[in-house]
């Protein structure tokens, strides 16, 4: 009689949960998916379409020149690898911000984008 009750419970469980086990071990949990956060975007115009054709080393050089230019107020150039180079021309300070233009050449083709940096806690931060 007990076997019939166990069988009935297994049938009901199979209908409701999709499986029945004759062992007393608890079911294993499904693997927890690993979710990785995307890398933070590069600051300023390098984080947009203009920076997608650059290698990591090129992006690092471009970001450094961008930061140097907005901090100093002077034009800064950079050279990357594999035919990538460019320059950043900052505009005049306007309040606590300044606009800049970043011109990048990849395989001889120029691309240009404009951005802005502002002073935050005494330091220049690229905001767009």
Secondary structure, DSSP 8 states (H G I E B T S, - for coil): -HHHHHHHHHHHHHHHHS---SSSS-----------------SGGGGSGGGTTS-HHHHHHHHHHHHHHHHHSS-EEEE-SSSEEEEEEEEEEETTEEEEEEEEEETTEEEEEEEEEEEETTEEEE--
